[in-house]
């Protein structure tokens, strides 16, 4: 039996689990809080507490019989917490034959709006993305040392039901911040799950995949399109120079790149269900409860 253990069974990992459970996979994963563990259990999966600050003794038993490991927990100032606390247990879990690590396209840094692909040398521009790139390297080294297949998935901005411009518009929190020439890359959560499901079946010959849709786009255009779908006026445009942004938000606007995803199609054979934000937003609206 195939079995997936997720270090961080959150939004993207849950989407993958929903695909795998009906075809007989056993699912387990971690959460950082007791409430999160209970949520995992309520979905019918095995939940384990792990907040990254210290080892969790229960993990050795939880990894028994696991065939696939997905890591979505992010690194901290001391490196990757999963490797720091549980590399030995994963190495001893002899049934594990595939490890997926969820990284970010942010590791490429700023390219002034130019296109990048998996062969582009990363040049992360923030401490957060420097840590991500270091974690990628650490996991690839782990795979080489222990003869495990490790695949790196560099995710664009994730959106989907409950996390989209449509949801922001209904909540009254949507903003249209305009910085001339700025584009963002995005990916629907169900397309992430499709990519991971395909890769976990030992398809594809590469170690690194960009997971982004076909159309990098200005963020204000996405909000305007979402508004048109629900029949609302879009919020007014706010110049970037006068927008009150958090440090994290400011860091996003400080980098500009277009991410190529051809390897998903040409190597994995994945054809995105939501090739642009238009299809993704329309599906989110169609699935909303009135």
C-alpha positions as CSV (number, residue, x, y, z in Angstrom):
1,X,0.0,0.0,0.0
2,X,1.2,3.5,-0.8
3,X,1.4,5.8,2.2
4,X,2.0,9.5,2.3
5,X,3.4,11.4,5.3
6,X,3.3,15.2,5.2
7,X,5.5,17.3,7.3
8,X,3.0,20.2,7.4
9,X,-0.4,18.8,6.3
10,X,-1.9,22.1,5.3
11,X,-3.6,23.7,2.3
12,X,-1.6,22.2,-0.6
13,X,-0.9,18.8,1.1
14,X,-4.6,18.4,1.9
15,X,-5.4,18.9,-1.8
16,X,-3.0,16.1,-2.7
17,X,-4.5,13.9,0.1
18,X,-8.0,14.3,-1.4
19,X,-6.7,12.9,-4.6
20,X,-4.8,10.0,-3.1
21,X,-7.3,8.8,-0.5
22,X,-9.9,7.5,-3.0
23,X,-7.2,5.3,-4.8
24,X,-6.2,3.6,-1.6
25,X,-3.4,5.7,-0.1
26,X,-2.9,6.0,3.6
27,X,-2.4,9.6,4.7
28,X,-0.7,11.0,7.8
29,X,0.9,14.3,8.6
30,X,2.0,16.9,11.2
31,X,0.5,20.1,12.5
32,X,2.1,22.8,14.7
33,X,-0.7,23.0,17.2
34,X,-3.0,20.5,19.1
35,X,-6.0,22.1,17.2
36,X,-4.2,21.4,13.9
37,X,-3.7,17.8,14.8
38,X,-7.4,17.4,15.7
39,X,-8.3,19.0,12.3
40,X,-6.1,16.4,10.5
41,X,-7.8,13.6,12.5
42,X,-11.2,15.0,11.6
43,X,-10.3,14.5,7.9
44,X,-9.7,10.8,8.5
45,X,-5.9,11.0,8.6
46,X,-3.4,10.2,11.2
47,X,-2.2,13.5,12.9
48,X,1.1,14.1,14.7
49,X,2.2,17.2,16.6
50,X,5.4,18.7,15.4
51,X,6.2,22.4,15.7
52,X,9.8,22.3,14.5
53,X,11.3,23.3,17.9
54,X,12.2,19.9,19.1
55,X,12.0,16.2,18.1
56,X,8.6,14.4,18.3
57,X,9.1,10.9,19.6
58,X,5.9,9.6,17.9
59,X,7.3,10.4,14.5
60,X,9.5,7.2,14.3
61,X,6.4,5.0,14.6
62,X,4.3,7.3,12.3
63,X,6.9,6.8,9.5
64,X,6.8,3.0,9.7
65,X,5.6,1.7,6.3
66,X,5.5,5.2,4.7
67,X,6.4,5.2,1.0
68,X,6.3,8.9,0.2
69,X,7.2,12.0,2.2
70,X,6.1,15.5,1.4
71,X,7.7,18.4,3.2
72,X,5.9,21.7,3.2
73,X,7.2,23.0,6.6
74,X,9.4,26.0,6.0
75,X,13.0,26.5,7.2
76,X,13.9,28.7,10.1
77,X,17.0,30.6,11.1
78,X,18.7,27.3,12.0
79,X,17.8,25.5,8.8
80,X,15.2,22.9,7.9
81,X,13.5,21.7,11.1
82,X,12.5,18.3,9.6
83,X,16.1,17.4,8.8
84,X,17.4,19.0,12.0
85,X,15.2,16.9,14.2
86,X,14.2,13.8,12.2
87,X,16.7,13.1,9.4
88,X,17.7,9.9,11.2
89,X,14.1,8.6,11.4
90,X,13.5,9.3,7.7
91,X,16.8,7.6,6.8
92,X,15.8,4.5,8.8
93,X,12.3,4.4,7.2
94,X,13.3,1.9,4.6
95,X,10.0,1.9,2.7
96,X,10.4,5.6,1.8
97,X,11.2,5.8,-1.9
98,X,10.2,9.4,-2.8
99,X,10.5,12.7,-1.0
100,X,8.9,15.9,-2.3
101,X,10.0,19.3,-1.0
102,X,7.8,22.3,-1.5
103,X,9.9,25.4,-2.1
104,X,9.1,28.7,-3.7
105,X,9.8,30.5,-7.0
106,X,11.1,33.3,-4.8
107,X,14.5,31.6,-4.7
108,X,15.1,33.0,-8.2
109,X,15.1,36.6,-6.9
110,X,14.5,39.7,-9.0
111,X,14.9,39.5,-12.8
112,X,13.2,42.7,-13.7
113,X,10.3,40.9,-15.3
114,X,12.4,38.6,-17.5
115,X,11.6,34.9,-17.8
116,X,13.3,32.3,-15.7
117,X,13.2,28.5,-15.8
118,X,14.7,25.6,-13.8
119,X,18.1,26.1,-15.4
120,X,18.3,29.7,-14.3
121,X,20.7,30.1,-11.4
122,X,18.8,31.2,-8.3
123,X,19.8,34.4,-6.7
124,X,17.5,34.9,-3.6
125,X,17.1,38.4,-2.5
126,X,15.8,38.0,1.1
127,X,16.7,36.1,4.1
128,X,13.5,34.1,3.7
129,X,14.4,32.8,0.2
130,X,18.1,32.3,1.1
131,X,16.8,29.9,3.8
132,X,14.6,28.2,1.2
133,X,17.4,27.6,-1.2
134,X,19.6,26.3,1.5
135,X,16.8,23.9,2.5
136,X,16.5,22.7,-1.1
137,X,20.2,21.9,-1.1
138,X,20.1,20.1,2.2
139,X,17.2,17.9,1.0
140,X,19.0,17.1,-2.2
141,X,22.1,16.2,-0.3
142,X,20.1,14.0,2.0
143,X,18.7,12.2,-1.0
144,X,22.1,11.6,-2.5
145,X,23.5,10.3,0.8
146,X,20.6,7.9,1.6
147,X,19.8,6.9,-2.0
148,X,16.3,8.5,-1.9
149,X,14.6,10.2,-4.8
150,X,14.1,13.9,-3.8
151,X,12.1,16.2,-6.0
152,X,12.0,20.0,-5.4
153,X,8.8,21.9,-6.4
154,X,9.2,25.6,-6.6
155,X,5.7,26.9,-6.1
156,X,4.3,30.2,-7.4
157,X,1.7,32.1,-5.3
158,X,-0.9,29.6,-4.2
159,X,-4.6,30.4,-4.6
160,X,-7.8,28.3,-4.5
161,X,-11.1,28.1,-2.7
162,X,-11.0,30.3,0.3
163,X,-7.8,31.9,-0.7
164,X,-8.4,34.0,-3.8
165,X,-9.2,37.5,-5.1
166,X,-12.9,36.5,-5.1
167,X,-12.7,35.6,-1.4
168,X,-10.9,38.9,-0.7
169,X,-13.6,40.9,-2.6
170,X,-16.4,39.3,-0.7
171,X,-14.5,39.9,2.6
172,X,-13.9,43.5,1.6
173,X,-10.1,43.2,1.9
174,X,-9.1,43.2,-1.8
175,X,-6.7,45.9,-3.0
176,X,-5.4,46.9,-6.4
177,X,-1.9,48.0,-5.8
178,X,-0.3,49.2,-9.1
179,X,3.5,49.1,-9.7
180,X,4.1,49.6,-13.5
181,X,5.6,46.5,-15.1
182,X,5.1,44.3,-12.0
183,X,3.8,40.8,-12.5
184,X,3.2,37.9,-10.1
185,X,3.2,34.2,-10.8
186,X,0.4,32.0,-9.4
187,X,-0.8,28.5,-9.3
188,X,-4.2,26.9,-8.4
189,X,-3.9,24.5,-5.4
190,X,-5.6,21.7,-7.4
191,X,-2.9,22.0,-10.1
192,X,-0.2,21.7,-7.4
193,X,-1.9,18.5,-6.3
194,X,-2.0,17.2,-9.8
195,X,1.7,17.9,-10.3
196,X,2.6,16.2,-7.0
197,X,0.4,13.2,-7.7
198,X,2.1,12.7,-11.1
199,X,5.6,13.1,-9.7
200,X,4.9,10.7,-6.8
201,X,4.2,8.0,-9.4
202,X,7.9,8.2,-10.4
203,X,7.2,10.2,-13.5
204,X,9.7,12.8,-14.7
205,X,13.4,12.8,-15.0
206,X,14.3,16.1,-13.3
207,X,15.0,17.0,-9.7
208,X,13.5,20.5,-9.8
209,X,10.1,21.7,-11.2
210,X,8.6,25.2,-11.4
211,X,4.9,24.9,-10.5
212,X,3.3,28.0,-11.9
213,X,0.5,28.6,-14.4
214,X,0.9,29.9,-18.0
215,X,0.3,33.6,-17.4
216,X,2.2,35.8,-15.1
217,X,0.0,38.8,-14.6
218,X,-0.2,42.2,-12.9
219,X,-2.0,41.7,-9.5
220,X,-4.4,44.6,-10.2
221,X,-5.7,42.8,-13.3
222,X,-6.5,39.7,-11.3
223,X,-8.5,41.6,-8.8
224,X,-10.3,43.5,-11.6
225,X,-11.2,40.2,-13.4
226,X,-12.5,38.7,-10.1
227,X,-14.7,41.8,-9.6
228,X,-16.1,41.4,-13.1
229,X,-17.0,37.8,-12.4
230,X,-19.1,38.7,-9.3
231,X,-20.6,41.9,-10.7
232,X,-18.8,44.2,-8.3
233,X,-16.9,47.4,-9.0
234,X,-13.2,46.7,-8.4
235,X,-11.5,48.6,-5.6
236,X,-9.7,51.8,-6.7
237,X,-6.1,51.5,-7.9
238,X,-3.5,52.4,-5.2
239,X,0.0,53.5,-6.4
240,X,2.7,51.2,-5.0
241,X,4.5,54.2,-3.6
242,X,1.6,55.1,-1.3
243,X,0.4,51.6,-0.5
244,X,0.8,50.6,3.2
245,X,2.4,47.3,2.9
246,X,3.8,44.8,5.5
247,X,7.5,44.0,5.2
248,X,6.5,40.7,3.6
249,X,4.2,42.4,1.1
250,X,6.9,44.9,0.3
251,X,9.4,42.1,-0.3
252,X,7.0,40.5,-2.9
253,X,6.8,43.8,-4.9
254,X,10.6,44.2,-4.7
255,X,11.1,41.3,-7.1
256,X,9.7,40.8,-10.6
257,X,10.0,37.7,-12.8
258,X,8.1,35.5,-15.2
259,X,8.4,31.8,-14.4
260,X,8.4,29.3,-17.2
261,X,6.5,26.0,-16.5
262,X,7.3,24.0,-19.7
263,X,8.9,21.2,-17.7
264,X,5.6,20.3,-16.1
265,X,4.2,19.6,-19.6
266,X,7.2,18.3,-21.4
267,X,8.7,16.1,-18.7
268,X,5.9,15.3,-16.3
269,X,3.1,15.3,-18.9
270,X,0.9,17.5,-16.7
271,X,-1.6,19.8,-18.4
272,X,-2.9,22.4,-16.0
273,X,-6.6,22.4,-15.3
274,X,-6.3,26.2,-14.6
275,X,-3.7,27.6,-17.1
276,X,-4.4,31.1,-16.0
277,X,-6.1,33.0,-13.2
278,X,-9.3,33.4,-15.4
279,X,-10.1,29.7,-15.4
280,X,-9.1,29.3,-11.7
281,X,-11.2,32.2,-10.5
282,X,-14.2,31.1,-12.5
283,X,-14.0,27.7,-11.0
284,X,-13.7,29.1,-7.5
285,X,-16.8,31.2,-8.0
286,X,-18.8,28.3,-9.4
287,X,-17.9,26.2,-6.3
288,X,-18.8,28.8,-3.7
289,X,-21.7,28.1,-1.4
290,X,-24.4,30.8,-2.0
